[in-house]
Structure formats: C-alpha cells, structure tokens
Amino acid sequence: MTELDARPQAGDTVRGTAPADGGVRDKGLGGNSVGLMGSAVLGISTVAPVYCLTSTLGSTAGEVGVQMPAVFLAGFLPMLLVAFAYRELNKAVPDCGTSFTWTVKAFGPRLGWMCGWGLVIATIIVLSNLAGVATSYFWLLAGEITGSGPVAALDDSKPVHILTCLLLIAVATAISYRGMTATKGLQYTLVALQLVVLAVFVAMAVQKAADGDFTATSTHFSWSWLNPFAVQSFGAFTAGLSLSIFMFWGWDTCLTANEETTGAEKTPGRAALIAMVVLVGSYLATGIAAQMAVGTGGSGLGLANPDTSDNVFAALAGPVMGPGLGILLFVAVLASAAASLQTTFIPVARTVLAMAAYEALPASYAKVHPRFRTPGRATVVAGVATGVFYTVMTLVSEHVLVDTIYALGLMICFYYALTAFACAWYFRADLTRSARDLVFKGLFPVVGGILLTAVFGKTLYDMWDPAYGSGSSVFGVGSVFVIGVGLLLLGVVLMEAMRRRGPAFFRGEVLTKETPALVVQD
C-alpha cells in the first residue's frame, strides 16, 4: 500500500498552542482514537508491571534488602516530578515528538536531536529484551501446559529461541502498524489480566505469611521498610534506585500518543499520572507481600537468591499460588512482556515520525499509512531494527546482551532529565506569574531533572568498574560503560551525518526555539 507524506502542505493545519512560526506540524495521525482510560492503559502496558517485577524484585532485594519498598518509592519520586513536566509541555505543545520536540523548542536542535536519540535507542534495547523474555515464557508456559520438560527446554535451543523471538516481534509490529484502535482493544484485556493476577498473588502471599507456611524465610511487616535512609550504603541505594527507575520507564507512551488522543492538550498528562499511581501501588503491594512471605535472603525461596533473582515469579508461582493457580503467574508474565512489546513500538515510531517530519531524519520516515493513519514505515523499521539487534547480540555474546540491558538506565535518565530541564527553561517567563506555574513548571521539573542527573552520573561512575553488569570488560573498562557511552556517541555521529544531509533543521529554520507568550491553564 502507498503511504502519505506527513510533511505539511499549503493549507495544512498546524497543531498545538505554540504560534505557527514555531514550526509545529501536523503529522497526519488518526486523531481522537484514544480516551483517558485507554491512554492510561497504554502507559501501564508499556511499563509491563508483571515483567518488571519478576525481573527486578530479586535484584533490588539483593541490593537493598528489606528496604526494597522504600527504593520503589524513591524511584517513583523523580518519575512523578518529570511526569508533571511532560504534562505542562504537552498542554502547550501536544506533539508526538514529545521529548525531542520540546527539547528542541527549549534548547535548540542539537540537544533536541540527542534527546530523541536517547529515547529511540532506549526503546530498541527494551523491545529486544521484551521479545526475549516473552519467548522464554512462551516455551516455559508450553512446557507447563503439556507437562513436558523437552518442550520447555526448546527455549535453550538458540535457533528455536531466535526464530520464536522474531515471530513475536513480527506479530507485535503488525498490530502496532494497524493503529491505535487495534492496540487499545488488546491492551485492555492484557493489562486487566496482569493486575488481577498480581492482586491474587499479593493476597495469597500475605495469607501464606500469616499462616506461617514459610517459617524459615517469612518476615513480619515493618514500617521501617519504607524508610530509604535505612539502606546500608549510598552505593547500594543508587544501584537499587537505578533498577527502580527502570521499573517505571514507559509511562510517557501516554504522551507520545497525544496526537491520537481525545483532548490532546490535557488527556495524555492526566493519563500518565493515573498510570504512575497504579504502578507504584502495584509495586509496593507486591514487594511487601513477597518480602513477608519469603524474605530477602540469598538462599531457598529468598528474593535475593542469585539462582532465581532474575525471574522471581518462576520460583514463587508454585509455592505461593499452588500448581493450579501458579500457572496464571506464568500467563501473566507472558502477557505482560507481549503487551509491552506491542505498545513499546508506539513511542519509538512516533518519535522517529516527528524527527522526520521536522527534517531531522530522512523524509521517508515522515509517512503515515493512508488507511490506518499510523507511522507505518517508522513502525516497520523499528521492528526490523529490534529483530536484527536481538539476533546479533544473542549470536555474538549473551554477556553483551545483558550489558546492553544494564546500559539502558543511562539512556532513560539522559532523555528524561533533559525533558525536565527543557520544561523549566521553556516556561521560564511564566514562573513568576503564579505559585502554580512556579511549582509545576519550574520547581518539580528541576528537582526531578536533578535527581535523574545524579543517578545518571553515579551510574556512569559505577559502570566504569568491570564488575558492573556481566563482569566483562574492554581494555580494563567495564563493558556496560563502553556500551552506554558508545551508544550516546553513536548518536552524535549520526546527528552530524544528518546535519550534513538536512542542515535546515540544525540551523533552527524548521522547528524554532521559543518562549510561549500564552499560558494554557486548566
């Protein structure tokens, strides 16, 4: 099928409250496809709460022990503050380029391009990891259902694993290609399944703890678990905080779908806040219940057991929920990874679409499917890039793949912090108009940006040590550091290549820096 060029022509409508000479462009996406609840569901789905919990509960407990719930709250704080920055920027400039567009308008094309690159590369890394997890749980669930060990062991075959992974990526790409309506319907079911299964797990874990079923490991609840200052060391706290921040990443999908949302100026920001509250509630309840049932020890069913810490629910499903209901936990993890795999295409495809529409990437990516009104080419290219990335990393080295995932936190902190600072600078003329503007457009974003910058710096320092991540190194430097910094430098190289190809954007002639003259209030 043919696709439509999303660049504005004579008579096209310019979106947003920014003045027309600010360069904000309509992309041709299907408007009014998602409401408040649908937008919140997309944000929750992209984060994938069950997947995040099974993959990080053990690691976080290993770093901070019973202070895990406190670290969840600490990770929630900067994300909440940054969410206010997204909300305010979206009111003024409801553009699907989000972080890219807003940072360009605040700081100029170069920082804006790098902010967009941070989002794109972080998303590709996450997509590849989600596909891998969904593949593993697919075969694990197949083995549980059939009662066949050899079927579950098929995941250990590298060719079978890669082929299954590529098939899942292709299916997710096809669903995203067909538009927000197809995406929304599937996500309601998958998100509801995740939250219901988590609620059952929490209730049964608390009951098992109360009944003393795990007397060797269970612990009584203490309010001290919510005290972040009780963490044994600053290094352990920052390591746990980095994991916690990763667990909240993805809520901004609500904003990248803004041009397809009913009430584009206000609905996405409200949906993001709803998603954040649901997530932090789920994480706290699950973390506390799991600690009460099995504790944070490093042996047996303890959450920090290195043999099970990378997949906690696989170890706890049977003991906590029993063989019958336990299989639901496997289904929930698979659903969580598969749902997030599909919705995570939304932010990367729309960011690429916006960058191309503003001439920061080749024009071929600024095309929208004439029927589905989606960034078709950008979605397909994101799917292909994910498949190639995962295949190459898996074939080269499992250690490299693991270290790439560890480097993800660097990218997340990078583009979230830039967006937070962009909010305060963009609205700098508004900060003295009212207490509300000062708090929501200035204070909250700046504090959130500073917190994420501090995590970025500490993570960068820790990554230098070869012991960080898989333990591998390049010329004595930790491979996680090499990968993380290398990916950012690759962005600089690509930016310079694009500057030579499309200089108008980098001269500030397409999307201009500005300070808004009009404040949009609730």
C-alpha positions as CSV (number, residue, x, y, z in Angstrom):
1,M,0.0,0.0,0.0
2,T,1.1,3.6,-0.5
3,E,1.7,5.9,2.4
4,L,1.2,9.6,2.8
5,D,3.9,12.1,3.3
6,A,3.3,13.7,6.7
7,R,5.0,17.0,5.9
8,P,2.7,20.0,5.9
9,Q,1.5,21.3,2.6
10,A,-0.3,24.5,1.8
11,G,-3.5,24.7,3.8
12,D,-2.4,22.1,6.4
13,T,-3.5,22.6,10.0
14,V,-0.7,23.4,12.5
15,R,-1.2,21.7,15.9
16,G,-0.6,23.0,19.3
17,T,-0.8,26.3,21.2
18,A,2.6,27.4,20.0
19,P,2.5,30.0,17.3
20,A,2.6,28.8,13.7
21,D,6.1,30.3,13.1
22,G,7.3,28.0,15.9
23,G,7.2,25.2,13.3
24,V,4.9,22.7,15.0
25,R,3.4,20.5,12.3
26,D,0.5,18.1,11.9
27,K,1.7,14.6,11.1
28,G,-1.5,13.1,9.7
29,L,-2.0,10.6,12.5
30,G,-5.5,9.4,13.3
31,G,-6.9,11.8,15.9
32,N,-9.4,11.0,18.7
33,S,-8.6,7.3,18.7
34,V,-7.9,7.0,22.5
35,G,-9.6,8.4,25.5
36,L,-8.4,9.0,29.1
37,M,-8.7,5.3,30.2
38,G,-7.3,4.0,27.0
39,S,-4.3,6.3,27.3
40,A,-3.6,5.3,30.9
41,V,-3.9,1.6,29.9
42,L,-1.3,2.1,27.1
43,G,1.1,3.7,29.7
44,I,0.7,0.8,32.1
45,S,1.1,-1.8,29.4
46,T,4.3,-0.3,28.1
47,V,5.8,-0.3,31.6
48,A,4.8,-4.0,31.8
49,P,4.4,-4.3,35.6
50,V,4.5,-8.1,36.0
51,Y,7.5,-8.4,33.7
52,C,9.3,-5.6,35.6
53,L,8.5,-7.2,39.0
54,T,9.7,-10.7,38.0
55,S,12.9,-9.4,36.6
56,T,13.9,-6.8,39.2
57,L,12.3,-7.8,42.6
58,G,15.2,-10.2,43.2
59,S,18.0,-7.8,42.0
60,T,16.6,-4.9,44.0
61,A,16.3,-7.1,47.2
62,G,19.9,-8.2,46.6
63,E,21.0,-4.5,46.6
64,V,18.9,-3.0,49.5
65,G,17.3,-5.9,51.4
66,V,14.0,-5.2,53.1
67,Q,14.3,-1.5,52.1
68,M,13.1,-2.6,48.6
69,P,9.6,-0.8,49.1
70,A,11.4,2.4,50.1
71,V,13.5,2.2,47.0
72,F,10.4,1.8,44.9
73,L,9.1,5.0,46.4
74,A,12.4,6.7,45.8
75,G,12.3,5.7,42.2
76,F,8.7,6.9,41.9
77,L,9.6,10.4,43.1
78,P,11.7,11.6,40.2
79,M,9.4,9.9,37.7
80,L,6.4,11.7,39.2
81,L,8.2,15.1,39.1
82,V,9.2,14.5,35.5
83,A,5.6,13.5,34.7
84,F,4.4,17.0,35.7
85,A,7.0,18.4,33.3
86,Y,5.5,16.2,30.5
87,R,2.0,17.3,31.4
88,E,2.8,21.0,31.3
89,L,4.8,20.8,28.0
90,N,2.0,18.7,26.4
91,K,-0.6,21.4,27.3
92,A,1.5,23.9,25.3
93,V,2.8,21.7,22.5
94,P,0.8,18.5,22.1
95,D,3.2,16.9,19.6
96,C,4.0,13.2,19.2
97,G,7.7,14.0,19.2
98,T,7.4,14.8,22.9
99,S,10.9,14.9,24.4
100,F,12.5,15.6,21.0
101,T,10.2,18.4,20.0
102,W,10.1,20.0,23.4
103,T,13.8,19.9,24.0
104,V,14.4,21.5,20.5
105,K,12.0,24.3,21.4
106,A,13.7,24.9,24.7
107,F,17.4,24.3,23.9
108,G,17.8,24.1,20.2
109,P,18.2,21.4,17.5
110,R,21.4,19.6,18.7
111,L,20.3,18.8,22.3
112,G,16.8,18.1,21.0
113,W,18.2,15.6,18.4
114,M,20.2,13.8,21.1
115,C,17.2,13.7,23.4
116,G,15.2,12.0,20.6
117,W,18.1,9.6,20.0
118,G,18.2,8.7,23.7
119,L,14.5,7.7,23.6
120,V,14.9,5.8,20.3
121,I,17.9,3.7,21.4
122,A,16.5,3.0,24.8
123,T,13.3,1.7,23.3
124,I,15.1,-0.5,20.8
125,I,17.0,-2.1,23.7
126,V,13.8,-2.6,25.7
127,L,12.0,-4.1,22.7
128,S,14.7,-6.7,22.2
129,N,14.7,-7.6,25.9
130,L,10.9,-7.8,26.0
131,A,10.9,-10.1,23.0
132,G,13.5,-12.4,24.6
133,V,11.5,-12.6,27.8
134,A,8.2,-13.2,26.0
135,T,10.0,-16.0,24.0
136,S,11.3,-17.7,27.2
137,Y,8.0,-17.6,28.9
138,F,6.2,-18.8,25.8
139,W,8.2,-22.1,25.9
140,L,8.1,-22.3,29.7
141,L,4.3,-22.0,29.7
142,A,4.1,-24.5,26.8
143,G,6.1,-26.9,29.0
144,E,3.9,-26.3,32.0
145,I,0.7,-26.9,30.0
146,T,1.9,-30.0,28.3
147,G,3.8,-31.3,31.3
148,S,6.8,-31.9,29.0
149,G,10.3,-31.0,30.0
150,P,11.6,-31.3,26.5
151,V,9.1,-28.7,25.2
152,A,10.1,-26.2,27.9
153,A,13.8,-27.0,27.0
154,L,13.2,-25.8,23.4
155,D,14.0,-22.3,24.7
156,D,17.6,-23.5,25.3
157,S,18.0,-24.1,21.6
158,K,19.4,-20.8,20.2
159,P,17.9,-21.3,16.7
160,V,14.4,-22.1,18.1
161,H,14.7,-19.2,20.6
162,I,15.7,-16.7,17.9
163,L,13.0,-17.8,15.4
164,T,10.3,-17.6,18.1
165,C,11.5,-14.2,19.1
166,L,11.5,-12.9,15.6
167,L,8.0,-14.2,15.1
168,L,6.7,-12.4,18.2
169,I,8.4,-9.2,17.1
170,A,6.7,-9.5,13.7
171,V,3.3,-10.0,15.3
172,A,3.7,-7.1,17.6
173,T,4.9,-4.9,14.7
174,A,1.9,-5.9,12.6
175,I,-0.6,-5.0,15.5
176,S,1.1,-1.6,16.0
177,Y,1.1,-1.0,12.3
178,R,-2.7,-1.3,12.2
179,G,-3.2,1.6,14.5
180,M,-4.2,2.8,18.0
181,T,-7.7,1.2,17.9
182,A,-6.3,-2.3,17.4
183,T,-3.7,-1.6,20.0
184,K,-6.2,-0.3,22.6
185,G,-8.6,-3.2,22.4
186,L,-5.9,-5.8,23.0
187,Q,-4.3,-3.8,25.8
188,Y,-7.4,-3.6,28.0
189,T,-7.5,-7.4,28.2
190,L,-3.8,-7.9,28.8
191,V,-3.5,-5.1,31.4
192,A,-6.6,-6.3,33.3
193,L,-5.1,-9.8,33.4
194,Q,-1.8,-8.6,34.8
195,L,-3.4,-6.5,37.6
196,V,-5.9,-9.3,38.6
197,V,-3.1,-11.9,38.8
198,L,-0.9,-9.6,40.8
199,A,-3.8,-9.0,43.2
200,V,-4.3,-12.7,43.6
201,F,-0.6,-13.2,44.2
202,V,-0.4,-10.5,46.8
203,A,-3.5,-11.8,48.7
204,M,-2.1,-15.4,48.7
205,A,1.4,-14.3,49.7
206,V,0.1,-12.3,52.7
207,Q,-2.1,-15.3,53.7
208,K,0.9,-17.7,53.5
209,A,3.0,-15.4,55.6
210,A,0.2,-15.1,58.2
211,D,-0.2,-18.9,58.3
212,G,3.5,-19.4,58.7
213,D,3.8,-21.6,55.6
214,F,7.4,-20.3,55.0
215,T,8.6,-20.1,58.6
216,A,12.2,-20.3,57.6
217,T,12.1,-17.2,55.4
218,S,9.0,-15.2,56.1
219,T,9.2,-11.8,57.8
220,H,6.7,-9.6,59.7
221,F,5.8,-6.3,58.1
222,S,7.6,-3.3,59.4
223,W,7.1,0.4,58.6
224,S,10.9,0.7,58.5
225,W,10.7,-1.0,55.1
226,L,9.5,2.3,53.8
227,N,12.5,4.3,55.1
228,P,15.0,5.0,52.3
229,F,17.6,6.3,54.8
230,A,17.9,2.8,56.3
231,V,19.6,1.4,53.2
232,Q,23.0,0.1,54.3
233,S,25.1,2.2,51.9
234,F,24.8,5.0,49.3
235,G,26.2,2.7,46.6
236,A,23.5,0.1,47.3
237,F,20.8,2.8,47.4
238,T,21.8,4.2,43.9
239,A,22.0,0.7,42.5
240,G,18.5,-0.1,43.7
241,L,17.3,3.3,42.6
242,S,18.5,2.7,39.1
243,L,16.6,-0.5,39.0
244,S,13.5,1.2,40.4
245,I,13.7,3.9,37.8
246,F,13.8,1.3,35.1
247,M,10.6,-0.3,36.6
248,F,8.7,3.0,36.0
249,W,10.0,3.7,32.5
250,G,7.5,3.7,29.7
251,W,4.6,5.8,31.2
252,D,5.4,8.5,28.7
253,T,3.8,6.4,25.9
254,C,0.6,8.2,27.0
255,L,2.2,11.4,25.8
256,T,3.7,10.1,22.5
257,A,0.2,9.1,21.5
258,N,-1.1,12.6,22.2
259,E,-1.9,13.5,18.6
260,E,-4.2,10.4,18.5
261,T,-5.8,11.1,21.9
262,T,-9.1,12.9,22.6
263,G,-8.3,16.2,24.2
264,A,-4.7,16.1,23.2
265,E,-3.7,19.1,25.4
266,K,-4.8,17.6,28.7
267,T,-5.8,13.9,28.5
268,P,-2.3,12.4,28.0
269,G,-0.9,14.2,31.0
270,R,-3.7,13.1,33.2
271,A,-3.4,9.5,31.9
272,A,0.3,9.5,32.7
273,L,-0.4,10.4,36.3
274,I,-3.1,7.7,36.6
275,A,-0.7,5.1,35.2
276,M,2.0,6.2,37.7
277,V,-0.3,5.8,40.7
278,V,-1.4,2.4,39.5
279,L,2.2,1.3,39.0
280,V,3.6,2.4,42.3
281,G,0.6,0.9,44.1
282,S,1.2,-2.5,42.4
283,Y,4.9,-2.4,43.0
284,L,4.6,-1.6,46.7
285,A,1.9,-4.2,47.3
286,T,3.7,-6.9,45.5
287,G,7.1,-6.1,47.0
288,I,5.8,-6.0,50.6
289,A,3.8,-9.2,50.2
290,A,6.7,-11.1,48.7
291,Q,9.0,-10.0,51.5
292,M,6.5,-11.0,54.1
293,A,6.1,-14.5,52.5
294,V,9.7,-15.4,51.6
295,G,12.0,-12.7,52.9
296,T,15.0,-11.2,51.1
297,G,17.6,-13.9,51.8
298,G,20.1,-15.2,49.3
299,S,19.1,-18.9,49.5
300,G,16.0,-21.0,49.1
301,L,12.9,-19.0,48.1
302,G,14.5,-15.8,49.3
303,L,14.1,-13.0,46.8
304,A,17.9,-12.3,46.6
305,N,18.8,-15.9,45.7
306,P,21.1,-15.4,42.7
307,D,19.7,-18.6,41.1
308,T,16.2,-17.2,40.9
309,S,16.6,-13.4,41.3
310,D,16.4,-12.7,37.6
311,N,13.0,-14.4,37.4
312,V,11.3,-14.3,40.8
313,F,7.8,-15.4,39.8
314,A,9.1,-18.6,38.1
315,A,10.4,-19.6,41.5
316,L,7.4,-18.3,43.6
317,A,4.5,-19.3,41.4
318,G,4.1,-22.8,42.7
319,P,5.0,-22.3,46.4
320,V,2.8,-19.2,46.8
321,M,-0.2,-19.9,44.5
322,G,-0.1,-23.7,44.1
323,P,0.3,-25.7,40.9
324,G,-3.2,-24.8,39.7
325,L,-3.2,-21.1,40.1
326,G,0.6,-20.8,39.8
327,I,0.3,-21.2,36.0
328,L,-1.7,-18.0,35.9
329,L,1.5,-16.2,37.0
330,F,3.4,-17.6,34.0
331,V,0.5,-16.5,31.8
332,A,0.6,-13.0,33.3
333,V,4.4,-12.6,32.8
334,L,4.0,-13.7,29.1
335,A,1.0,-11.4,28.7
336,S,3.0,-8.6,30.3
337,A,6.0,-9.0,28.1
338,A,3.9,-9.5,24.9
339,A,1.7,-6.5,25.7
340,S,4.6,-4.2,26.4
341,L,6.4,-5.5,23.3
342,Q,3.5,-4.4,21.2
343,T,2.9,-0.9,22.8
344,T,6.5,0.0,23.1
345,F,6.5,0.4,19.3
346,I,4.3,3.5,19.8
347,P,6.9,5.9,21.3
348,V,9.8,4.9,19.1
349,A,7.7,5.0,15.8
350,R,6.1,8.4,16.7
351,T,9.4,9.9,17.8
352,V,11.0,8.8,14.5
353,L,8.0,10.2,12.6
354,A,8.3,13.6,14.3
355,M,12.0,13.8,13.8
356,A,11.5,13.0,10.1
357,A,8.6,15.5,9.8
358,Y,10.8,18.2,11.2
359,E,13.7,17.2,8.8
360,A,15.9,15.8,11.5
361,L,15.7,12.3,9.9
362,P,15.2,11.2,6.2
363,A,11.8,12.3,4.8
364,S,10.9,8.6,4.1
365,Y,10.1,8.1,7.8
366,A,7.6,11.0,7.8
367,K,5.0,8.9,6.1
368,V,1.6,7.9,7.5
369,H,-0.4,4.9,6.3
370,P,-3.5,6.2,4.4
371,R,-5.9,3.8,6.0
372,F,-4.6,3.1,9.5
373,R,-3.2,6.6,10.0
374,T,-0.1,5.3,11.7
375,P,3.6,5.9,11.1
376,G,3.8,2.7,9.0
377,R,7.4,2.9,7.8
378,A,8.8,4.0,11.1
379,T,7.0,1.1,12.8
380,V,8.3,-1.5,10.4
381,V,11.8,-0.1,10.6
382,A,11.7,-0.2,14.4
383,G,10.5,-3.9,14.2
384,V,13.3,-4.8,11.8
385,A,15.9,-2.9,14.0
386,T,14.7,-4.8,17.1
387,G,14.9,-8.2,15.4
388,V,18.4,-7.5,14.0
389,F,19.7,-6.1,17.3
390,Y,18.5,-9.0,19.3
391,T,19.7,-11.6,16.8
392,V,23.1,-10.1,16.5
393,M,23.5,-9.6,20.3
394,T,22.4,-13.2,21.0
395,L,24.7,-14.7,18.5
396,V,27.7,-12.6,19.4
397,S,27.5,-13.0,23.2
398,E,24.9,-13.4,25.9
399,H,27.2,-11.2,28.1
400,V,27.0,-8.3,25.6
401,L,23.2,-8.6,25.5
402,V,23.0,-8.5,29.3
403,D,25.3,-5.5,29.5
404,T,23.3,-3.7,26.9
405,I,20.2,-4.0,29.1
406,Y,22.3,-2.7,32.1
407,A,23.2,0.4,30.0
408,L,19.5,1.1,29.5
409,G,19.2,3.1,32.7
410,L,21.8,5.6,31.4
411,M,19.6,6.3,28.3
412,I,16.4,6.7,30.4
413,C,17.9,9.1,32.9
414,F,19.5,11.1,30.0
415,Y,16.4,11.9,28.0
416,Y,14.0,12.2,31.0
417,A,16.3,14.7,32.7
418,L,16.8,16.7,29.5
419,T,13.0,16.9,29.1
420,A,12.5,18.0,32.7
421,F,15.1,20.8,32.3
422,A,13.5,21.8,29.0
423,C,10.2,22.3,30.8
424,A,11.6,24.8,33.3
425,W,13.5,26.7,30.6
426,Y,10.7,26.7,28.1
427,F,8.3,28.2,30.6
428,R,10.9,30.5,32.3
429,A,8.8,33.6,31.5
430,D,5.8,32.0,33.3
431,L,7.4,31.1,36.6
432,T,6.7,34.4,38.3
433,R,3.0,34.6,37.2
434,S,1.6,32.3,39.9
435,A,2.6,29.8,42.6
436,R,1.1,27.0,40.4
437,D,3.4,27.9,37.5
438,L,6.4,28.1,39.7
439,V,5.8,24.7,41.3
440,F,4.5,22.6,38.3
441,K,6.5,24.3,35.5
442,G,9.7,25.1,37.4
443,L,10.3,23.5,40.8
444,F,9.0,20.0,40.2
445,P,10.7,19.5,36.8
446,V,14.0,20.9,38.0
447,V,14.1,18.7,41.1
448,G,13.2,15.7,39.0
449,G,15.8,16.5,36.5
450,I,18.5,17.0,39.2
451,L,17.6,13.7,40.8
452,L,17.8,11.8,37.4
453,T,21.1,13.6,36.6
454,A,22.5,12.5,39.9
455,V,21.5,8.9,39.1
456,F,23.0,9.3,35.6
457,G,26.3,10.5,37.0
458,K,26.5,7.8,39.7
459,T,25.6,5.1,37.2
460,L,28.2,6.3,34.8
461,Y,30.8,6.1,37.5
462,D,29.8,2.6,38.6
463,M,29.7,1.4,35.0
464,W,33.5,2.0,34.7
465,D,34.1,-1.0,37.0
466,P,34.2,-4.2,35.0
467,A,32.3,-5.9,37.9
468,Y,29.2,-3.9,36.9
469,G,26.8,-6.0,34.8
470,S,28.1,-9.3,33.4
471,G,31.6,-8.7,34.7
472,S,33.2,-8.4,31.2
473,S,35.5,-5.5,30.2
474,V,37.2,-3.8,27.2
475,F,40.8,-2.8,27.9
476,G,40.1,-2.8,31.6
477,V,36.9,-0.7,31.4
478,G,33.5,-2.2,32.2
479,S,31.7,-3.2,29.0
480,V,28.5,-1.6,30.3
481,F,30.3,1.7,30.3
482,V,31.7,1.1,26.8
483,I,28.2,0.2,25.5
484,G,26.3,3.0,27.3
485,V,28.8,5.8,26.3
486,G,29.3,4.2,22.9
487,L,25.6,4.3,22.1
488,L,25.4,8.0,23.1
489,L,28.5,8.8,20.9
490,L,26.9,6.9,18.0
491,G,24.1,9.3,18.3
492,V,26.5,12.2,18.0
493,V,28.0,10.7,14.8
494,L,24.5,10.1,13.3
495,M,23.5,13.6,14.2
496,E,26.5,15.1,12.4
497,A,25.6,12.9,9.4
498,M,22.1,14.2,9.4
499,R,23.3,17.8,9.8
500,R,25.2,17.5,6.5
501,R,22.2,15.9,4.8
502,G,19.5,18.2,6.2
503,P,21.1,21.4,7.5
504,A,17.8,23.4,7.7
505,F,16.7,21.7,10.9
506,F,20.1,22.2,12.6
507,R,20.1,25.9,11.6
508,G,16.8,26.2,13.6
509,E,14.8,27.0,10.4
510,V,12.2,24.2,10.8
511,L,11.4,23.8,14.5
512,T,12.4,27.0,16.3
513,K,13.3,27.8,19.9
514,E,10.8,29.9,21.7
515,T,9.3,31.1,24.9
516,P,5.5,30.8,25.0
517,A,3.6,34.0,25.1
518,L,0.4,32.3,26.1
519,V,-0.1,30.2,29.2
520,V,-2.6,27.3,28.9
521,Q,-4.5,26.8,32.2
522,D,-6.8,24.0,33.4
